[in-house]
Every structure is written in structure tokens, then in C-alpha cells.
Amino acid sequence: MSRSSMVRTRSATGTAAEPEREDKGMVLPAVPSADDRSSDPEVWDMVIVGAGVAGAAFAYQQGCSGRRVLLLERDLSQPDRIVGELLQPGGYLLLKRLGLAHCCDGIDAQKAGAGAGPGFGRRGAGRVHGYCMFKEGREAKVAFVQNLRQAAASQPTVTVRQGYVRRLLNEDSGEWEEGQAVTGVCYKGGDGQDHDAHAHLTIVCDGMYSSFRRKLAVPDVHHPSFFIGLLLKDCPLPYSNYGHVILGKPSPVLFYPISATEVRCLVDYPGEKLPSVSSGELEWYLLDTVAPQVPPQLRTAFEAAVKHGRIRCMQNKQVTSQPLHPAGALMLGDAFNMRHPLTGGGMTVAFSDTNLLCDMLRPLPTFANKLATSRATSTFYVRRKPVSATINTLANALYKVFCASDSRAHEEMRQACFDYLALGGMYSTGPVSLLSGLNPRPSVLVMHFFMVALYGVGRLLWPRPTLRGVWLGVLLLYSAACIILPIIWKEGIRAVFFPFLAPRPRLAGMQRSAAAAAAAAKEA
Ligand SMILES: Cc1cc2nc3c(=O)[nH]c(=O)nc-3n(C[C@H](O)[C@H](O)[C@H](O)COP(=O)(O)OP(=O)(O)OC[C@H]3O[C@@H](n4cnc5c(N)ncnc54)[C@H](O)[C@@H]3O)c2cc1C
């Protein structure tokens, strides 16, 4: 673990209209938007919907392979968001494999050095020295996503264009419906007009609010909580350069440094309804319920951030989907799969999927034959499972364990998790290797999860087993099983543990497309 790294990837505001922008002394180039359609090919090799983390990285890789790519993004200005600020070491290695490691350059405050795991509070701070990697840098803010977009735009065969994709197209250039092949998209361009862009392959990666999720997949969407984002200024963390997780009540609070002088705080608020901001209910909740649980060193800065700073809220989603896999289209990123952001694993999954899909597409000289492309990618949604499901399950299960509960068995599990990580050695390096995305193996995850549960049971029976201890131990095991089994069930037991046994997805739209291809060949 000594060489692992957690890279902070900072977002900042900006506008697409500006060619370049000064931000605390650093020049931020805008992503060029090619609005001129005169040199567009009749049919692109690929149209990508959404130039976020997945879309931009994918476009870059396809550009490297010489494919003619149209990357459509509804808003090319720098995203101002609290998502994707930490890239796990595993994600960084995957980014490197995509040839995009340079996108982390110029991002403020990363430093190679001794650090800990994500800091499971003070007691279980992990002491996994060498896990975090931060780079002390200049006081400049360069968005990671914007860097990825720049990288994609730097490829001669990739066209990055501002455009809002409204619908998918079928073979007759009408609106795509289930059972048909996807042949491109219709988007609203910068001129306010609708334009069709035809492509052999359409990659949909329009993020967490995807408009195409329900069309291209059968999703199961769950809203466990909100993240309330605050920015703390000039307050050193109790353990500098460590991420801190406060196992608060009702749910966790995260602190992590995002520059030499700023600390990001994400307060989890469970449930589907956030207290009202306008009535002051949210501020009251933060000051009254959360602040007393914040470490004393951070409390003043926390209260100042609540009273005088900008409070930003985002709803967290957990999404598992059964993609329909129509001919001519694939989904990538949050559009079809999301996990609780507690562990910061989303970008690692996106880069893992991007690598896998690029590997699967590489042998194809062209995507013109939809049947061949669909066949080559037919196992994508299954082959991604072991990695994605491990990261998803860890995030969703850890979130459940870390939330407070009235149940004594659950509290025992929470405490056991805390103390297990504090044991150090393999008890912390194992979970941290999962969390960091360096060893995302389902078997390792399940092993550690139940070792935590058994550790909790052992503590209840130590030094002398009592009837109450045995009963609590049984309840603890039951509670652990109730947490992890439904999550794995949703991911798909066969796909997670035995991907080679999982059924291949149905290739929707193939019959019609094959028939159309045959008819076209006949006509020709
Ligand atoms: C609160 C929160 C915190 C998080 N923190 C982390 C973290 O620290 N580390 C981490 O690894 N992950 C984190 N994540 C998850 C991570 O942000 C996502 O997994 C990742 O951004 C997914 O990439 P994506 O490309 O699928 O989506 P996005 O990066 O969101 O990109 C989607 C893009 O599609 C564009 N778009 C949408 N609709 C259209 C349309 N119709 N036409 C054209 N363009 C469109 C959007 O403008 C956007 O640019 C966090 C998530 C949340 C909610």
C-alpha cells in the first residue's frame, strides 16, 4: 500500500464563452466548441452523450484509436459541483492506463507523502501510511473534468460540441423505440436549432440525472440520503492530509483537505427529504445536531461555514440497472450505475468501465456492422461486474453500517467495524485495498465483511460467553447479513461471483437492424 495514492480532483466555476480565464494567477483554457458542422462526416464512428468523467475519458481513448468521435455536452463551462473531488488510487491507475494521468496535473494540493486511509475517525484512523497522496500546489483551481474535456478535444479526430441531446434516433431518423437499433442522436446545438448526428455507435454517459436511463435500461433507483457540502477555511484537520469520517448520528460526516487552506465537509442527511433551506431549518439542523459532533478543532470553522458560507446540497443515488443493450448503443458511468458516494468510488468505476469497453472495441476495425459491434460488446455489462459490484457493495454496505441505529446489534456492528479497522495489519490493509480500488475483488469484500461481523461476535462472547452475548451475536450476524446480502442480490450473485456463468444479455434491436442491413445490401 505504500505507493498507493488518493488524488484530489478539484472543481471550479467558469464559462464556456470565455476563451480563457484567470483564476488566482492561473490561466484556465476553455474547451474549444466546434460549432461548425460543415466538415461533419455523414456518419460518425461514435457519438458520445455527455462530456463528464466517463464521456470525456472515453472520447479521448477512442480519439487515440483514430475513431471519428462527436462528443456532445450540454454545458461546456467548468462544472461547479461538489462531486468527484477525490480519485481513489485504483482510479488513478486506471486513468493512467487510459493515458490521461496528466489530467491530474495542475490540480491544487496533491502531495505524495505519508497519509492514512480515509480516516475512520480518530480511533480507527487506519494508520495505513502511504495511502493518501496529496500534492501541495498553487492556489489555483482547475477542474478535473475540464482537463479531461481538454484532453478529448486535443485529439484530432474528436469533435467536442456544446449540445443538449434530446433523443436517440432509429434507422428512419425518427425517435428511437425499444426493439430498434440506435443510429445516432438529435441534439439542440448552440444555435438553438435541432440537429441530427448519425453514428455507428452511440455511447450514453449523461450522468446521474440521465434522461436515457429508463429508455436503455430497467433501472432500480434508490435515494438513501443527501450530501450537504460546506467549505471550511483556514482550519487544520486533526490529522493533516488525512480524510476524516465522523461516525455521527444519524449518519456520517466527512472532512477532507482540498487545498492548503480549505477543507471540504460533506454532511450526510439520510432520507428523501431535506430540511428546508429557506426557512432556516437546514442551518438549524447543522448547528444544533451536527456541530456538537464535529471535533472541537473544526467546530468554529464548521459553524462559520454554515452561517456565512455557501451550503450546497446534492441528493445521493444508488442505481443498479439491467441494460437493454440495443444495437448501436451502450451506456457508461452514472447513467446506469451509481453507488453511495461515501467512499468516493464513482470515478474509479467509470474509468474501469471505460478501460474495459475500450479493450472490447479495440479489435473492431469499424463499428459499421452493428451486429459485430453488439457481439463484441455483449459481455460488457457482465464483465464489468466483479470490479463495479465490489466498489458499489463496499460503498452501500459501509454507508449502512456507518449510519446510527436504535438497534443494539447494529451498534455492535458499527463498533466492531471501527475496532476491526483499528487493529491494523491485514485488518485495515484489506479493506483499504478494496476502498482504494486497488484490489476490488468480491471475495475479499465478503470475507472482510463477515470477519468484521465475527470479530463483533467474538467481542460479545469475550471473556465469558453469556446467554445475552450469544443472542446479541446471533442478532449481529443477522443484521450483517441483512445489510450485505440484499446489496449483492441486487448486483446479481452470478454476475458478481461467477461472471462466466451469467447469461449474456439479449441484443435488442438486432433482428430489425440485421434485416435492414440485408435489405440495404440487396438494394446496393
Ligand atoms: C455528492 C457526490 C460526491 C461524489 N464524490 C466523488 C468522489 O469524491 N470521488 C469519486 O470518484 N466519485 C465521486 N462521486 C461520483 C462521481 O462524481 C461520478 O461517479 C462520476 O462523475 C460519473 O461520471 P459520468 O461521466 O457518468 O457522469 P458526469 O461526470 O456527471 O457527467 C455527465 C455529463 O453529461 C452531461 N449531460 C447530461 N445530460 C446531457 C444531455 N442530454 N446532452 C448532453 N450532455 C448531457 C452533463 O452535463 C455532464 O457533464 C460523487 C457523487 C456525488 C453525488
The ligand as an SDF file (V2000), in Angstrom:
LIG
                    3D

 53 58  0  0  0  0  0  0  0  0999 V2000
  -22.1660   14.2390   -3.8120 C   0  0  0  0  0  0  0  0  0  0  0  0
  -21.2830   13.3400   -4.6390 C   0  0  0  0  0  0  0  0  0  0  0  0
  -19.9280   13.2890   -4.3730 C   0  0  0  0  0  0  0  0  0  0  0  0
  -19.1020   12.4630   -5.1360 C   0  0  0  0  0  0  0  0  0  0  0  0
  -17.7790   12.4010   -4.8480 N   0  0  0  0  0  0  0  0  0  0  0  0
  -16.9790   11.5630   -5.5460 C   0  0  0  0  0  0  0  0  0  0  0  0
  -15.5970   11.4690   -5.2480 C   0  0  0  0  0  0  0  0  0  0  0  0
  -15.0780   12.1520   -4.3850 O   0  0  0  0  0  0  0  0  0  0  0  0
  -14.8570   10.5800   -5.9820 N   0  0  0  0  0  0  0  0  0  0  0  0
  -15.3810    9.8130   -6.9790 C   0  0  0  0  0  0  0  0  0  0  0  0
  -14.6690    9.0140   -7.5830 O   0  0  0  0  0  0  0  0  0  0  0  0
  -16.6810    9.9010   -7.2830 N   0  0  0  0  0  0  0  0  0  0  0  0
  -17.4930   10.7560   -6.6050 C   0  0  0  0  0  0  0  0  0  0  0  0
  -18.8030   10.8700   -6.9300 N   0  0  0  0  0  0  0  0  0  0  0  0
  -19.3040   10.1090   -8.0980 C   0  0  0  0  0  0  0  0  0  0  0  0
  -18.7520   10.6940   -9.4260 C   0  0  0  0  0  0  0  0  0  0  0  0
  -18.9480   12.0830   -9.4440 O   0  0  0  0  0  0  0  0  0  0  0  0
  -19.4670   10.0370  -10.5970 C   0  0  0  0  0  0  0  0  0  0  0  0
  -19.4180    8.6420  -10.4490 O   0  0  0  0  0  0  0  0  0  0  0  0
  -18.8370   10.4070  -11.9360 C   0  0  0  0  0  0  0  0  0  0  0  0
  -18.8580   11.7960  -12.1310 O   0  0  0  0  0  0  0  0  0  0  0  0
  -19.6150    9.7040  -13.0510 C   0  0  0  0  0  0  0  0  0  0  0  0
  -19.1900   10.1590  -14.3100 O   0  0  0  0  0  0  0  0  0  0  0  0
  -20.2340   10.2780  -15.5100 P   0  0  0  0  0  0  0  0  0  0  0  0
  -19.4390   10.6640  -16.7030 O   0  0  0  0  0  0  0  0  0  0  0  0
  -21.0950    9.0970  -15.5800 O   0  0  0  0  0  0  0  0  0  0  0  0
  -21.1940   11.4800  -15.0840 O   0  0  0  0  0  0  0  0  0  0  0  0
  -20.8330   13.0170  -15.0030 P   0  0  0  0  0  0  0  0  0  0  0  0
  -19.4280   13.2110  -14.6580 O   0  0  0  0  0  0  0  0  0  0  0  0
  -21.8580   13.6330  -14.1320 O   0  0  0  0  0  0  0  0  0  0  0  0
  -21.0440   13.5390  -16.4890 O   0  0  0  0  0  0  0  0  0  0  0  0
  -22.2840   13.5420  -17.1470 C   0  0  0  0  0  0  0  0  0  0  0  0
  -22.2250   14.6540  -18.1890 C   0  0  0  0  0  0  0  0  0  0  0  0
  -23.3150   14.5290  -19.0850 O   0  0  0  0  0  0  0  0  0  0  0  0
  -23.7990   15.8350  -19.3820 C   0  0  0  0  0  0  0  0  0  0  0  0
  -25.1700   15.6860  -19.8590 N   0  0  0  0  0  0  0  0  0  0  0  0
  -26.2390   15.2860  -19.1320 C   0  0  0  0  0  0  0  0  0  0  0  0
  -27.3370   15.2020  -19.9350 N   0  0  0  0  0  0  0  0  0  0  0  0
  -26.9290   15.5700  -21.1790 C   0  0  0  0  0  0  0  0  0  0  0  0
  -27.6130   15.6890  -22.4280 C   0  0  0  0  0  0  0  0  0  0  0  0
  -28.9030   15.3810  -22.5530 N   0  0  0  0  0  0  0  0  0  0  0  0
  -26.9000   16.0940  -23.5020 N   0  0  0  0  0  0  0  0  0  0  0  0
  -25.5830   16.3900  -23.4050 C   0  0  0  0  0  0  0  0  0  0  0  0
  -24.8890   16.2870  -22.2420 N   0  0  0  0  0  0  0  0  0  0  0  0
  -25.5620   15.8740  -21.1520 C   0  0  0  0  0  0  0  0  0  0  0  0
  -23.6640   16.5770  -18.0730 C   0  0  0  0  0  0  0  0  0  0  0  0
  -23.6660   17.9760  -18.2550 O   0  0  0  0  0  0  0  0  0  0  0  0
  -22.3320   16.0370  -17.5590 C   0  0  0  0  0  0  0  0  0  0  0  0
  -21.2470   16.8330  -17.9890 O   0  0  0  0  0  0  0  0  0  0  0  0
  -19.6560   11.6790   -6.1950 C   0  0  0  0  0  0  0  0  0  0  0  0
  -21.0240   11.7540   -6.4590 C   0  0  0  0  0  0  0  0  0  0  0  0
  -21.8420   12.5590   -5.6910 C   0  0  0  0  0  0  0  0  0  0  0  0
  -23.3150   12.5850   -5.9910 C   0  0  0  0  0  0  0  0  0  0  0  0
  1  2  1  0
  2  3  1  0
  2 52  2  0
  3  4  2  0
  4  5  1  0
  4 50  1  0
  5  6  2  0
  6  7  1  0
  6 13  1  0
  7  8  2  0
  7  9  1  0
  9 10  1  0
 10 11  2  0
 10 12  1  0
 12 13  2  0
 13 14  1  0
 14 15  1  0
 14 50  1  0
 15 16  1  0
 16 17  1  0
 16 18  1  0
 18 19  1  0
 18 20  1  0
 20 21  1  0
 20 22  1  0
 22 23  1  0
 23 24  1  0
 24 25  2  0
 24 26  1  0
 24 27  1  0
 27 28  1  0
 28 29  2  0
 28 30  1  0
 28 31  1  0
 31 32  1  0
 32 33  1  0
 33 34  1  0
 33 48  1  0
 34 35  1  0
 35 36  1  0
 35 46  1  0
 36 37  1  0
 36 45  1  0
 37 38  2  0
 38 39  1  0
 39 40  1  0
 39 45  2  0
 40 41  1  0
 40 42  2  0
 42 43  1  0
 43 44  2  0
 44 45  1  0
 46 47  1  0
 46 48  1  0
 48 49  1  0
 50 51  2  0
 51 52  1  0
 52 53  1  0
M  END
$$$$
